[in-house]
């Protein structure tokens, strides 16, 4: 538990590390959504055109 709190404190102190962590999680989630969703069922793609 101590290791986790140290990790969270380092992320709070270092803004670039936190931004890199959040952006990489967002990219991984986007890849997973695009992998498991059929393209025709993603509604916002078709609403723009």
N, C-alpha and C positions, 0 to 999 in steps of 0.2 A: 504493500500500500504506500509505503514511503517513496518507492521508485516512481509510482504514478503521480504523486503530488509534486515531486521534483520535476517531472516532465511537464506537468501543467504550468508550473511556475516559470519554467524556461520559455514555454510558448507565450506566456503573458508578457515576459520581459522582452522577448525578441519578436518584433512585429513581422519581420521578413520570414522568419520560420513559421509563424502562425499563418501568414498569408499563403506560403507554399503548401502547408499541410491542408488548409481548407480548399485551395484550388485543386490540389491533386485528388482530394475526396470527391469534389464536384465532377471532375473529369472522369473518374472511375465510375461514378453513378450514372453519368450520361452515357458512357459506353455500355454499361449493363442494360440501361433502358432501351437503347437502340438495338442491342443484341436480341433481347427477348420480346420486344414489341414488333409486330408486323408493321411495315411502313405505312400501309393504308389506314391503320388505326390510330395514327398520331394526328390529332385533329388540327393542331395549330399550323402545320405545314400547308394544309390545303386552304385554310382560311385567309392566308396572306395573298393568294394569287387568284 
